[in-house]
Amino acid sequence: MFLTIVFGITLLQLLGYCIVDSQRMRISTLWVLLFVMLIYGIALPYTLYQIQFADEPEGPRCGLPVLGMYGACWIFGGGSALFTHLCYRLVRGALRNG
């Protein structure tokens, strides 16, 4: 489930880059990256927390699963966002110059 969410957010990130470039907006692709990083840093861990512990009314008994969820979102999500951003910039630069 997590990888499906990461893949979907990556596709939305690429769509955002294409919209920014095709409309020649004044905002940079860095703003799209910042928005995606905020999703991975704040919104996605909270959503996964609510899904994982929906049947436990008082939440987890230990903080380690929560720490693992946040760490996975920050490391894998942020890493995939940065990788996607760098690949897009390299490919776009190569197409414009070549």
N, C-alpha and C positions, 0 to 999 in steps of 0.2 A: 504494500500500500504506500509506503513512504517513497519508494522509487518512482511509482506512478505519479505521485504528487510532484516530486522534483522534476520529472520529465515534463509534466504539464506546465509548471512554472517556467521551465526553460523555454518551452515553445512560446509562452506568453511574452517572455523577455525578448526573444527573437522577433516576434510580431511587433513589440514596442519599438525595437530598433528600426525595423523596416518602415513603420509609420513615421517615426521622427525623421528618417532620411528621405522618404518619398515626399513628405509635406514640406521639407526644408524648414522645419521649425527652428526657432532660436534656441530651444533647449538642447543641451548636449546629451549624448548617450550615457554620460555619467549619471545624469538624473534618473534614467531608467535603471541603471545598475544600483543606485542608492535606494530606489523604491523596492527593488527585488531583495536587496540585502535586509531592508527593514521587514519585509514579509518573512524571510528566513529567520531573522533574529527575534521577532516579537510575535507575529500573528500565527505562524505555523506551529511553534512549540506549544503555545496555549491551546490551539485547536486540537493537536494530537493529545495533549494532556486531558482535555475534556472527553475525547473519544475513548482513550485508554481506561480512564477511571470513572466512566459514567455509571457503572453498576455499584461502585463503592461510595456510599454517601459521605463518609468522612475523609475520603481521599486515600492516598497511599500511606502505608504504615512506615515506610522508609523513604528517604529522599533520593536514594540512588537511582531508581527508575526515572525520576523526574530529571535528575542531572544527566542521565544518559540520553533522554529525549532532547534536551536543550543542546547538549554537546553534538549529537548527531545532526541536528538542524543547522547549527552554526558551522560545523566542519564540512559536512557533505553538501549542504545547501549553499553555503557561502562559497565553498570551493567550486561547485558547479557553476554558480553565477559568475565568478571571476574567470573561470575557464571559458565560458560562453562569451563573455565580454571580450576577452583577449582574442579569441578565435574570430569573432565577428570583426573586430578592428583590423586584424591582420588580413583577413580575406577581403574586406572592403577596401583597404589600402592597396592591396595587390591588384584588385580589379580597376581601381581608379588610375593607377600608375601604369598598368600594363596593357 
